[in-house]
Amino acid sequence: KQWYQRRVRATNVGADQIASTAGVEVDEDFKKYTMYPLLKRAFRRNEFLGRINEIVYFLPFTSAECEELVGRELERIREYAAKLNMSFSWDGEAVKLLAEALDTNYGARSLKNEVSRRVVDRLADMNLENRIGAGSRVELTVKGGELSFGLCR
């Protein structure tokens, strides 16, 4: 027999408070004076709150973390391009520009979607227009505050 059951529940209670506080530290005071009153207001019953064993806090991404996530997405594109015998590269400014698209409501997914929309879709269009293909080299840079795709065949 199983002696206990573990259940995981997720909620966005307190997400606005965490997101609006730059560099927030989740210490005992934050839990006691910020999170507990919010949870109590949201769930209204001490019996429920008494059953919570652990709370995991997801803090907003830093700029460096956003840039790392964008870099990972661009690396996936590079790997896929290599399978098609194409070269894909980028500079740091392109990564920074794409990383600025973070939507704190959606987290890392917003960065993935932005890379897909602004890079993958553009590369797909260029392929359909026969502007790139096997042997092409594409370099992603920033010119005039916008992404720019440099081509070499």
DSSP file with accessible surface (Angstrom, degrees, kcal/mol):
  #  RESIDUE AA STRUCTURE BP1 BP2  ACC     N-H-->O    O-->H-N    N-H-->O    O-->H-N    TCO  KAPPA ALPHA  PHI   PSI    X-CA   Y-CA   Z-CA
    1    1 A K              0   0  244      0, 0.0     2,-0.5     0, 0.0     0, 0.0   0.000 360.0 360.0 360.0 149.2    0.0    0.0    0.0
    2    2 A Q        -     0   0  150      1,-0.1     3,-0.1     0, 0.0     0, 0.0  -0.757 360.0-157.7 -91.2 130.2    1.0    3.5   -0.6
    3    3 A W  S    S+     0   0  243     -2,-0.5     2,-0.3     1,-0.1    -1,-0.1   0.738  71.4   9.3 -81.4 -25.6    1.2    5.6    2.6
    4    4 A Y        -     0   0  155      2,-0.0     2,-0.4     0, 0.0    -1,-0.1  -0.966  65.4-132.7-148.6 164.4    0.8    9.0    1.0
    5    5 A Q        -     0   0  128     -2,-0.3     2,-0.5    -3,-0.1     0, 0.0  -0.979  14.3-145.6-123.1 136.3    0.0   10.6   -2.2
    6    6 A R        -     0   0  193     -2,-0.4     2,-0.4     2,-0.0    -2,-0.0  -0.891  19.5-177.1-102.8 127.8    2.0   13.4   -3.8
    7    7 A R        -     0   0  153     -2,-0.5     2,-0.5     2,-0.0    -2,-0.0  -0.975  12.7-152.9-125.4 140.8    0.0   15.9   -5.8
    8    8 A V        -     0   0  121     -2,-0.4     2,-0.4     2,-0.0    -2,-0.0  -0.939  13.4-178.2-114.7 128.7    1.3   18.8   -7.7
    9    9 A R        -     0   0  175     -2,-0.5     2,-0.4     2,-0.0    -2,-0.0  -0.966   9.7-155.2-122.8 144.2   -0.8   21.9   -8.2
   10   10 A A        +     0   0  102     -2,-0.4     2,-0.3     2,-0.0    -2,-0.0  -0.924  16.8 167.0-121.1 143.6    0.3   25.0  -10.2
   11   11 A T        -     0   0   75     -2,-0.4    -2,-0.0     2,-0.1     0, 0.0  -0.986  37.3-139.8-148.9 155.0   -1.0   28.5   -9.8
   12   12 A N    >   +     0   0  142     -2,-0.3     3,-2.4     2,-0.1     4,-0.4   0.205  55.1 138.8 -98.3  13.1    0.1   31.9  -11.0
   13   13 A V  T 3  S+     0   0   36      1,-0.3    -2,-0.1     2,-0.1    26,-0.1  -0.398  77.0  13.2 -59.2 126.6   -0.8   33.5   -7.7
   14   14 A G  T 3> S+     0   0    6     -2,-0.1     4,-2.4    24,-0.1    -1,-0.3   0.366  89.7 119.8  89.0  -5.7    1.9   36.0   -6.9
   15   15 A A  H <> S+     0   0   42     -3,-2.4     4,-2.9     1,-0.2     5,-0.2   0.897  75.4  50.9 -60.1 -40.4    3.4   35.9  -10.4
   16   16 A D  H  > S+     0   0  114     -4,-0.4     4,-2.2     2,-0.2    -1,-0.2   0.904 110.4  48.8 -64.4 -40.5    2.7   39.7  -10.9
   17   17 A Q  H  > S+     0   0   72      2,-0.2     4,-0.6     1,-0.2    -2,-0.2   0.910 114.9  44.6 -66.2 -41.0    4.4   40.5   -7.6
   18   18 A I  H >< S+     0   0   11     -4,-2.4     3,-0.9     1,-0.2     6,-0.3   0.944 115.2  47.5 -67.7 -45.9    7.5   38.4   -8.4
   19   19 A A  H 3< S+     0   0   39     -4,-2.9    -2,-0.2     1,-0.2    -1,-0.2   0.846 110.4  52.3 -65.9 -33.1    7.7   39.7  -12.0
   20   20 A S  H 3< S+     0   0   94     -4,-2.2     2,-0.8    -5,-0.2    -1,-0.2   0.605  95.3  77.0 -82.1  -8.9    7.4   43.3  -10.9
   21   21 A T  S X< S-     0   0   60     -3,-0.9     3,-1.4    -4,-0.6     2,-0.1  -0.843  78.2-144.9-105.8  99.9   10.1   43.1   -8.4
   22   22 A A  T 3  S+     0   0  102     -2,-0.8    -2,-0.1     1,-0.3    -3,-0.1  -0.419  82.8   4.6 -64.6 132.0   13.5   43.2  -10.1
   23   23 A G  T 3  S-     0   0   83      1,-0.2    -1,-0.3    -2,-0.1    39,-0.0   0.797  88.7-178.4  66.6  29.9   16.1   41.0   -8.4
   24   24 A V    <   -     0   0   24     -3,-1.4     2,-0.5    -6,-0.3    -1,-0.2  -0.292  17.3-147.1 -62.5 142.1   13.6   39.7   -5.9
   25   25 A E        -     0   0  144     34,-0.0     2,-1.7     2,-0.0     5,-0.2  -0.970   9.7-138.3-111.4 125.0   15.0   37.3   -3.3
   26   26 A V        +     0   0   40     -2,-0.5     2,-0.2     4,-0.1    31,-0.1  -0.642  46.7 150.6 -85.1  87.9   12.6   34.7   -2.2
   27   27 A D     >  -     0   0   62     -2,-1.7     4,-2.3     1,-0.0     5,-0.2  -0.476  63.8 -87.4-108.3-178.0   13.4   34.7    1.5
   28   28 A E  H  > S+     0   0  134      1,-0.2     4,-2.9     2,-0.2     5,-0.2   0.876 126.3  53.5 -61.3 -38.5   11.2   33.9    4.6
   29   29 A D  H  > S+     0   0   97      2,-0.2     4,-3.1     1,-0.2     5,-0.4   0.916 108.5  49.6 -63.3 -42.3    9.9   37.5    4.8
   30   30 A F  H  >>S+     0   0   19      2,-0.2     5,-2.1     1,-0.2     4,-1.8   0.936 114.7  44.9 -61.7 -44.1    8.8   37.4    1.1
   31   31 A K  I  <>S+     0   0   73     -4,-2.3     5,-2.8     3,-0.2    -2,-0.2   0.938 119.4  41.3 -63.8 -46.3    7.0   34.1    1.7
   32   32 A K  I  <5S+     0   0  129     -4,-2.9    -2,-0.2    -5,-0.2    -3,-0.2   0.910 126.4  28.6 -71.8 -44.2    5.4   35.2    5.0
   33   33 A Y  I  <5S+     0   0  149     -4,-3.1    -3,-0.2    -5,-0.2    -1,-0.2   0.628 133.5  24.0 -98.3 -14.6    4.4   38.7    4.1
   34   34 A T  I  X5S+     0   0   45     -4,-1.8     4,-1.3    -5,-0.4    -3,-0.2   0.757 125.6  34.2-112.4 -56.7    3.8   38.6    0.4
   35   35 A M  I  ><S+     0   0    7     -5,-2.1     4,-2.8     2,-0.2     5,-0.3   0.925 112.7  54.1 -74.4 -46.3    3.0   35.1   -0.8
   36   36 A Y  H  ><S+     0   0  103     -5,-2.8     4,-2.9    -6,-0.2     5,-0.2   0.936 109.8  47.7 -58.7 -46.2    1.0   33.6    2.1
   37   37 A P  H  > S+     0   0   50      0, 0.0     4,-2.4     0, 0.0    -1,-0.2   0.900 113.2  49.9 -61.4 -36.9   -1.5   36.5    2.2
   38   38 A L  H  X S+     0   0   23     -4,-1.3     4,-2.3     2,-0.2    -2,-0.2   0.923 112.8  45.8 -65.4 -43.6   -2.0   36.1   -1.6
   39   39 A L  H  X S+     0   0   10     -4,-2.8     4,-2.9     2,-0.2     5,-0.4   0.919 112.7  50.9 -64.5 -41.5   -2.5   32.4   -1.3
   40   40 A K  H  X S+     0   0   90     -4,-2.9     4,-2.4    -5,-0.3    -2,-0.2   0.921 111.9  47.2 -63.2 -41.4   -4.9   32.8    1.6
   41   41 A R  H  < S+     0   0  171     -4,-2.4    -1,-0.2    -5,-0.2    -2,-0.2   0.894 115.8  45.7 -65.9 -38.1   -6.9   35.3   -0.4
   42   42 A A  H  < S+     0   0   45     -4,-2.3    -2,-0.2    -5,-0.2    -1,-0.2   0.896 126.7  26.4 -73.8 -39.8   -6.9   33.1   -3.5
   43   43 A F  H  < S-     0   0   73     -4,-2.9    -2,-0.2    -5,-0.2    -3,-0.2   0.611  84.7-156.9-105.0 -15.3   -7.8   29.8   -1.8
   44   44 A R     <  +     0   0  205     -4,-2.4     2,-0.4    -5,-0.4    -4,-0.1   0.393  58.6  92.7  64.0  -1.8   -9.7   31.2    1.2
   45   45 A R     >  -     0   0  152      1,-0.1     4,-1.8    -5,-0.0     3,-0.4  -0.967  57.9-157.3-132.3 127.3   -9.2   28.2    3.5
   46   46 A N  H  > S+     0   0   79     -2,-0.4     4,-2.4     1,-0.2     5,-0.2   0.813  95.8  64.9 -65.1 -29.8   -6.5   27.5    6.0
   47   47 A E  H  > S+     0   0  108      1,-0.2     4,-0.5     2,-0.2    -1,-0.2   0.904 104.6  45.3 -61.1 -39.3   -7.2   23.7    5.7
   48   48 A F  H >4 S+     0   0   77     -3,-0.4     3,-1.4     1,-0.2     4,-0.4   0.945 112.6  49.3 -68.6 -46.9   -6.0   23.8    2.1
   49   49 A L  H >< S+     0   0   14     -4,-1.8     3,-1.3     1,-0.3    -2,-0.2   0.850 103.9  61.4 -62.5 -31.4   -2.9   25.9    2.8
   50   50 A G  H 3< S+     0   0   65     -4,-2.4    -1,-0.3     1,-0.3    -2,-0.2   0.716  98.6  57.9 -67.4 -19.0   -2.0   23.5    5.7
   51   51 A R  T << S+     0   0  196     -3,-1.4     2,-0.5    -4,-0.5    -1,-0.3   0.539  80.3 104.1 -88.0  -7.7   -1.7   20.7    3.1
   52   52 A I    <   +     0   0   59     -3,-1.3     3,-0.1    -4,-0.4    -3,-0.0  -0.667  43.5 177.9 -79.2 121.0    0.9   22.5    1.1
   53   53 A N        +     0   0  163     -2,-0.5     2,-0.3     1,-0.3    -1,-0.2   0.783  64.7   7.4 -89.9 -34.1    4.3   21.0    1.7
   54   54 A E        -     0   0  154      2,-0.0     2,-0.4     0, 0.0    -1,-0.3  -0.996  55.7-153.8-153.5 143.8    6.4   23.0   -0.6
   55   55 A I        -     0   0   70     -2,-0.3     2,-0.5    -3,-0.1    -3,-0.0  -0.985  11.7-155.1-121.4 129.7    6.1   26.0   -2.9
   56   56 A V        -     0   0   93     -2,-0.4     2,-0.5     2,-0.0    -2,-0.0  -0.922  10.6-152.2-105.4 127.2    8.4   26.4   -5.9
   57   57 A Y        -     0   0   42     -2,-0.5     2,-0.7   -31,-0.1   -31,-0.1  -0.848   3.1-154.6-102.9 131.9    8.9   30.0   -7.1
   58   58 A F        -     0   0  174     -2,-0.5     3,-0.1     3,-0.0   -40,-0.0  -0.913  17.1-158.1-105.7 108.2    9.7   30.7  -10.7
   59   59 A L        -     0   0   84     -2,-0.7   -40,-0.1     1,-0.1     3,-0.1  -0.494  28.3 -90.4 -84.6 154.8   11.6   34.0  -10.9
   60   60 A P        -     0   0   51      0, 0.0    -1,-0.1     0, 0.0     2,-0.1  -0.256  48.3-101.0 -61.9 149.9   11.8   36.1  -14.0
   61   61 A F        -     0   0   77     -3,-0.1     2,-0.1     1,-0.1    46,-0.0  -0.439  31.7-129.0 -68.9 145.8   14.7   35.5  -16.4
   62   62 A T     >  -     0   0   76     -2,-0.1     4,-2.4     1,-0.1     5,-0.2  -0.443  29.3-103.7 -83.0 168.0   17.6   37.8  -16.4
   63   63 A S  H  > S+     0   0   92      1,-0.2     4,-2.5     2,-0.2     5,-0.2   0.910 123.5  52.2 -59.0 -42.3   18.9   39.4  -19.6
   64   64 A A  H  > S+     0   0   67      1,-0.2     4,-2.1     2,-0.2    -1,-0.2   0.900 109.2  49.3 -63.5 -39.3   21.8   36.9  -19.7
   65   65 A E  H  > S+     0   0   85      2,-0.2     4,-2.4     1,-0.2    -1,-0.2   0.903 110.1  51.3 -67.3 -39.1   19.4   34.0  -19.3
   66   66 A C  H  X S+     0   0    5     -4,-2.4     4,-2.5     1,-0.2    -2,-0.2   0.922 110.0  49.4 -61.8 -43.4   17.2   35.3  -22.1
   67   67 A E  H  X S+     0   0   65     -4,-2.5     4,-2.6     1,-0.2    -1,-0.2   0.890 109.7  51.7 -64.9 -37.0   20.2   35.6  -24.4
   68   68 A E  H  X S+     0   0  104     -4,-2.1     4,-2.1     2,-0.2    -1,-0.2   0.918 109.8  49.3 -64.7 -42.4   21.3   32.0  -23.5
   69   69 A L  H  X S+     0   0   39     -4,-2.4     4,-1.9     2,-0.2    -2,-0.2   0.917 112.0  48.0 -63.4 -42.8   17.8   30.7  -24.4
   70   70 A V  H  X S+     0   0    1     -4,-2.5     4,-2.7     1,-0.2     5,-0.2   0.929 109.2  54.5 -62.8 -42.4   17.9   32.6  -27.7
   71   71 A G  H  X S+     0   0   20     -4,-2.6     4,-2.3     1,-0.2    -2,-0.2   0.896 106.5  51.6 -58.3 -39.6   21.4   31.2  -28.4
   72   72 A R  H  X S+     0   0  134     -4,-2.1     4,-1.8     2,-0.2    -1,-0.2   0.902 110.1  48.5 -63.8 -42.5   20.1   27.7  -27.8
   73   73 A E  H  X S+     0   0   33     -4,-1.9     4,-1.7     2,-0.2    -2,-0.2   0.917 111.8  48.9 -64.3 -42.5   17.2   28.2  -30.3
   74   74 A L  H  X S+     0   0    0     -4,-2.7     4,-2.4     1,-0.2    -2,-0.2   0.876 107.5  55.9 -65.6 -34.7   19.6   29.7  -32.9
   75   75 A E  H  X S+     0   0   67     -4,-2.3     4,-2.5    -5,-0.2    -1,-0.2   0.894 104.3  53.3 -64.0 -37.8   21.9   26.7  -32.3
   76   76 A R  H  X S+     0   0  130     -4,-1.8     4,-2.2     1,-0.2    -1,-0.2   0.898 108.9  49.4 -62.4 -39.4   19.0   24.3  -33.2
   77   77 A I  H  X S+     0   0   23     -4,-1.7     4,-2.8     2,-0.2    -2,-0.2   0.922 109.4  51.9 -65.2 -42.2   18.5   26.3  -36.4
   78   78 A R  H  X S+     0   0   89     -4,-2.4     4,-2.3     1,-0.2    -2,-0.2   0.921 109.6  49.5 -59.8 -44.3   22.3   26.0  -37.2
   79   79 A E  H  X S+     0   0  109     -4,-2.5     4,-1.4     2,-0.2    -1,-0.2   0.906 112.3  47.3 -62.7 -42.1   22.1   22.2  -36.6
   80   80 A Y  H  X S+     0   0  152     -4,-2.2     4,-0.9     1,-0.2     3,-0.2   0.922 111.1  51.3 -65.4 -42.9   19.1   21.8  -38.9
   81   81 A A  H ><>S+     0   0    8     -4,-2.8     5,-2.4     1,-0.2     3,-0.9   0.895 105.0  57.2 -61.2 -38.6   20.7   24.0  -41.6
   82   82 A A  H ><5S+     0   0   63     -4,-2.3     3,-1.8     1,-0.3    -1,-0.2   0.879 100.7  56.9 -62.1 -35.6   23.9   21.9  -41.4
   83   83 A K  H 3<5S+     0   0  175     -4,-1.4    -1,-0.3     1,-0.3    -2,-0.2   0.776 107.6  49.0 -64.5 -25.5   21.8   18.8  -42.3
   84   84 A L  T <<5S-     0   0   84     -3,-0.9    -1,-0.3    -4,-0.9    51,-0.2   0.178 123.2-107.9 -96.0  12.3   20.7   20.7  -45.4
   85   85 A N  T < 5S+     0   0  113     -3,-1.8    50,-3.7     1,-0.2     2,-0.3   0.883  80.4 126.7  61.9  40.2   24.3   21.5  -46.2
   86   86 A M      < -     0   0   30     -5,-2.4     2,-0.4    48,-0.2    -1,-0.2  -0.910  55.0-133.7-123.7 156.1   23.8   25.2  -45.3
   87   87 A S  E     -a  137   0A  56     49,-2.8    51,-3.1    -2,-0.3     2,-0.4  -0.921  20.9-176.6-111.3 133.7   25.7   27.4  -42.9
   88   88 A F  E     +a  138   0A   5     -2,-0.4     2,-0.3    49,-0.2    51,-0.2  -0.996  10.7 160.8-132.1 127.4   23.9   29.6  -40.4
   89   89 A S  E     -a  139   0A  39     49,-2.4    51,-3.1    -2,-0.4     2,-0.3  -0.912  12.8-169.8-139.3 169.1   25.6   32.1  -38.1
   90   90 A W  E     -a  140   0A  53     -2,-0.3     2,-0.2    49,-0.2    51,-0.2  -0.962  16.6-124.8-153.0 164.6   24.7   35.1  -36.0
   91   91 A D     >  -     0   0   50     49,-1.5     4,-1.5    -2,-0.3     3,-0.5  -0.668  34.6-102.2-111.7 171.7   26.2   37.9  -34.0
   92   92 A G  H  > S+     0   0   47      1,-0.2     4,-2.5    -2,-0.2     5,-0.2   0.806 117.4  60.4 -63.4 -31.7   25.7   39.0  -30.4
   93   93 A E  H  > S+     0   0  107      1,-0.2     4,-2.4     2,-0.2    -1,-0.2   0.882 103.0  51.6 -65.2 -36.9   23.5   41.9  -31.4
   94   94 A A  H  > S+     0   0    0     -3,-0.5     4,-2.4    46,-0.3    -1,-0.2   0.916 109.9  49.6 -64.7 -41.3   21.0   39.6  -33.1
   95   95 A V  H  X S+     0   0   16     -4,-1.5     4,-2.5     1,-0.2    -2,-0.2   0.937 111.4  48.8 -62.6 -45.8   20.8   37.5  -29.9
   96   96 A K  H  X S+     0   0   94     -4,-2.5     4,-1.2     1,-0.2    -2,-0.2   0.911 111.0  50.1 -61.5 -43.0   20.3   40.7  -27.8
   97   97 A L  H  < S+     0   0   29     -4,-2.4     3,-0.4     1,-0.2     4,-0.2   0.930 113.6  44.6 -62.9 -44.4   17.5   42.0  -30.1
   98   98 A L  H >< S+     0   0    1     -4,-2.4     3,-1.6     1,-0.2    -1,-0.2   0.876 108.4  58.4 -67.6 -35.0   15.7   38.6  -30.0
   99   99 A A  H >< S+     0   0    9     -4,-2.5     3,-1.3     1,-0.3    -1,-0.2   0.767  92.0  69.5 -67.6 -23.6   16.1   38.3  -26.2
  100  100 A E  T 3< S+     0   0  150     -4,-1.2    -1,-0.3    -3,-0.4    -2,-0.2   0.643  81.7  77.2 -68.2 -11.4   14.3   41.6  -25.7
  101  101 A A  T <   +     0   0   31     -3,-1.6    -1,-0.3    -4,-0.2    -2,-0.1   0.416  63.2 137.0 -81.6   5.5   11.1   39.9  -26.9
  102  102 A L    <   -     0   0   44     -3,-1.3     2,-0.6     1,-0.1     6,-0.1  -0.272  39.2-161.2 -57.6 128.6   10.6   38.2  -23.5
  103  103 A D  B >>  -C  107   0B  59      4,-0.5     3,-1.8     1,-0.1     4,-1.6  -0.963   9.3-151.5-109.3 112.5    7.0   38.3  -22.3
  104  104 A T  T 34 S+     0   0   85     -2,-0.6    -1,-0.1     1,-0.3     4,-0.1   0.726  92.8  63.1 -61.6 -20.0    7.0   37.6  -18.6
  105  105 A N  T 34 S+     0   0  118      1,-0.2    -1,-0.3     2,-0.1    -3,-0.0   0.778 116.8  27.4 -72.2 -26.3    3.6   36.1  -18.8
  106  106 A Y  T X4 S-     0   0  150     -3,-1.8     3,-1.1     1,-0.2     4,-0.3   0.470  91.3-165.7-116.1  -6.9    4.8   33.3  -21.1
  107  107 A G  B >X  -C  103   0B  18     -4,-1.6     3,-1.3     1,-0.2     4,-0.8  -0.209  66.6  -2.8  62.0-139.4    8.4   33.0  -20.1
  108  108 A A  H 3> S+     0   0   43      1,-0.3     4,-2.2     2,-0.2     3,-0.4   0.795 125.4  68.4 -61.1 -29.6   10.8   31.0  -22.3
  109  109 A R  H <> S+     0   0  172     -3,-1.1     4,-2.6     1,-0.2    -1,-0.3   0.878  94.4  57.2 -59.4 -35.0    8.0   30.1  -24.7
  110  110 A S  H <> S+     0   0   14     -3,-1.3     4,-1.9    -4,-0.3    -1,-0.2   0.887 107.4  48.0 -65.4 -35.1    7.7   33.7  -25.8
  111  111 A L  H  X S+     0   0    3     -4,-0.8     4,-2.5    -3,-0.4     5,-0.2   0.922 111.1  50.1 -70.2 -42.1   11.4   33.7  -26.8
  112  112 A K  H  X S+     0   0  102     -4,-2.2     4,-2.3     1,-0.2    -2,-0.2   0.928 112.1  48.2 -60.9 -43.5   11.0   30.4  -28.7
  113  113 A N  H  X S+     0   0   91     -4,-2.6     4,-2.9     2,-0.2    -1,-0.2   0.882 110.2  52.1 -64.8 -38.3    8.0   31.8  -30.5
  114  114 A E  H  X S+     0   0   31     -4,-1.9     4,-3.0     2,-0.2     5,-0.3   0.922 110.2  47.6 -65.9 -43.0    9.9   35.0  -31.4
  115  115 A V  H  X>S+     0   0    2     -4,-2.5     4,-2.3     2,-0.2     5,-1.6   0.931 114.0  48.5 -63.3 -41.7   12.8   33.2  -32.8
  116  116 A S  I  <>S+     0   0   52     -4,-2.3     5,-2.6    -5,-0.2     6,-0.2   0.942 116.2  42.5 -62.1 -46.7   10.4   31.0  -34.8
  117  117 A R  I  <5S+     0   0  143     -4,-2.9     5,-0.2     1,-0.2    -2,-0.2   0.919 124.6  32.5 -68.6 -43.8    8.5   34.0  -36.1
  118  118 A R  I  <5S+     0   0   53     -4,-3.0    -1,-0.2    -5,-0.2    -2,-0.2   0.702 134.4  19.5 -92.5 -19.4   11.4   36.3  -36.9
  119  119 A V  I  X5S+     0   0    0     -4,-2.3     4,-2.7    -5,-0.3     5,-0.2   0.770 124.5  41.6-114.5 -58.7   14.1   33.8  -38.0
  120  120 A V  I  ><S+     0   0   60     -5,-1.6     4,-2.7     1,-0.2     5,-0.2   0.933 117.4  48.2 -61.5 -47.0   12.7   30.4  -39.0
  121  121 A D  H  ><S+     0   0   79     -5,-2.6     4,-2.4    -6,-0.2    -1,-0.2   0.907 112.8  49.1 -60.5 -40.1    9.7   31.9  -40.9
  122  122 A R  H  > S+     0   0   97     -6,-0.2     4,-2.4     2,-0.2    -1,-0.2   0.917 111.3  48.7 -66.4 -41.7   12.1   34.3  -42.7
  123  123 A L  H  X S+     0   0   23     -4,-2.7     4,-2.2     2,-0.2    -2,-0.2   0.903 110.5  51.8 -64.1 -39.1   14.5   31.5  -43.6
  124  124 A A  H  X S+     0   0   47     -4,-2.7     4,-2.5    -5,-0.2    -2,-0.2   0.920 109.8  49.0 -63.3 -43.0   11.6   29.4  -44.9
  125  125 A D  H  X S+     0   0   81     -4,-2.4     4,-1.9     1,-0.2    -2,-0.2   0.919 110.2  51.1 -61.6 -42.7   10.4   32.3  -47.0
  126  126 A M  H  <>S+     0   0    1     -4,-2.4     5,-2.8     1,-0.2     6,-0.9   0.884 110.3  50.0 -63.7 -36.0   13.9   32.8  -48.4
  127  127 A N  H ><5S+     0   0   84     -4,-2.2     3,-1.8     3,-0.2    -1,-0.2   0.925 109.2  50.5 -67.4 -43.5   14.0   29.1  -49.2
  128  128 A L  H 3<5S+     0   0  137     -4,-2.5    -1,-0.2     1,-0.3    -2,-0.2   0.827 109.1  52.2 -63.8 -30.8   10.6   29.2  -51.0
  129  129 A E  T 3<5S-     0   0  112     -4,-1.9    -1,-0.3    -5,-0.2    -2,-0.2   0.354 114.9-120.2 -84.8   5.6   11.9   32.1  -53.0
  130  130 A N  T < 5S+     0   0  131     -3,-1.8    -3,-0.2     2,-0.1    -2,-0.1   0.776  78.7 125.6  58.7  29.9   15.0   30.1  -54.0
  131  131 A R  S   <S+     0   0  103     -5,-2.8     2,-0.3    -6,-0.2    -4,-0.2   0.693  74.0  30.1 -86.7 -22.8   17.2   32.7  -52.4
  132  132 A I  S    S+     0   0    6     -6,-0.9     2,-0.3    -9,-0.1    -2,-0.1  -0.950  70.3 132.5-131.9 157.6   18.9   30.0  -50.2
  133  133 A G    >   -     0   0   16     -2,-0.3     3,-2.5   -48,-0.1   -49,-0.0  -0.936  60.3 -15.9-174.5-166.4   19.6   26.4  -50.7
  134  134 A A  T 3  S+     0   0   77     -2,-0.3   -48,-0.2     1,-0.3   -49,-0.2  -0.223 129.1  21.5 -54.0 133.1   22.3   23.7  -50.3
  135  135 A G  T 3  S+     0   0   42    -50,-3.7    -1,-0.3     1,-0.3   -49,-0.2   0.326  93.5 134.2  89.8  -7.3   25.7   25.4  -50.0
  136  136 A S    <   -     0   0    2     -3,-2.5   -49,-2.8    17,-0.2     2,-0.5  -0.423  44.0-150.5 -75.4 150.8   24.3   28.8  -48.9
  137  137 A R  E     -aB  87 152A 145     15,-3.3    15,-2.1   -51,-0.2     2,-0.5  -0.993  12.4-170.3-120.4 126.5   25.7   30.7  -46.0
  138  138 A V  E     -aB  88 151A   2    -51,-3.1   -49,-2.4    -2,-0.5     2,-0.5  -0.966   3.2-167.3-119.6 128.8   23.3   32.9  -44.0
  139  139 A E  E     -aB  89 150A  98     11,-2.5    11,-3.4    -2,-0.5     2,-0.6  -0.974  10.8-148.9-119.3 123.9   24.5   35.4  -41.4
  140  140 A L  E     +aB  90 149A   0    -51,-3.1   -49,-1.5    -2,-0.5   -46,-0.3  -0.805  33.7 149.7 -92.9 120.3   22.0   36.9  -39.0
  141  141 A T  E     - B   0 148A  21      7,-2.8     7,-3.2    -2,-0.6     2,-0.5  -0.768  43.5-106.5-135.2-176.9   22.9   40.5  -37.9
  142  142 A V  E     + B   0 147A  39      5,-0.3     2,-0.4    -2,-0.2     5,-0.2  -0.978  31.9 173.3-120.9 129.5   21.3   43.7  -36.8
  143  143 A K  E >  S- B   0 146A 142      3,-2.8     3,-1.4    -2,-0.5    -2,-0.0  -0.991  73.2  -7.6-134.7 125.8   21.1   46.7  -39.1
  144  144 A G  T 3  S-     0   0   85     -2,-0.4     3,-0.1     1,-0.3    -1,-0.1   0.827 128.5 -57.0  61.6  31.6   19.1   49.8  -38.2
  145  145 A G  T 3  S+     0   0   46      1,-0.2     2,-0.3     0, 0.0    -1,-0.3   0.546 119.9  99.2  79.1   5.7   17.6   48.1  -35.2
  146  146 A E  E <  S-B  143   0A 123     -3,-1.4    -3,-2.8     0, 0.0    -1,-0.2  -0.899  81.9 -96.5-123.6 155.2   16.2   45.3  -37.3
  147  147 A L  E     -B  142   0A  21     -2,-0.3     2,-0.4    -5,-0.2    -5,-0.3  -0.439  39.8-163.9 -67.4 141.2   17.3   41.7  -38.0
  148  148 A S  E     -B  141   0A  31     -7,-3.2    -7,-2.8    -2,-0.1     2,-0.7  -0.991  11.3-148.3-131.0 137.5   19.2   41.4  -41.3
  149  149 A F  E     -B  140   0A  17     -2,-0.4     2,-0.4    -9,-0.2    -9,-0.2  -0.909  12.5-159.7-110.2 107.2   20.0   38.2  -43.2
  150  150 A G  E     -B  139   0A  32    -11,-3.4   -11,-2.5    -2,-0.7     2,-0.4  -0.715  12.4-154.9 -86.1 136.1   23.3   38.3  -45.1
  151  151 A L  E     +B  138   0A  61     -2,-0.4     2,-0.4   -13,-0.2   -13,-0.2  -0.916  21.3 171.5-118.9 141.0   23.6   35.7  -47.9
  152  152 A C  E      B  137   0A  60    -15,-2.1   -15,-3.3    -2,-0.4    -2,-0.0  -0.991 360.0 360.0-138.5 132.1   26.5   34.1  -49.6
  153  153 A R              0   0  185     -2,-0.4   -17,-0.2   -17,-0.2   -18,-0.1  -0.731 360.0 360.0-103.1 360.0   26.0   31.2  -52.1
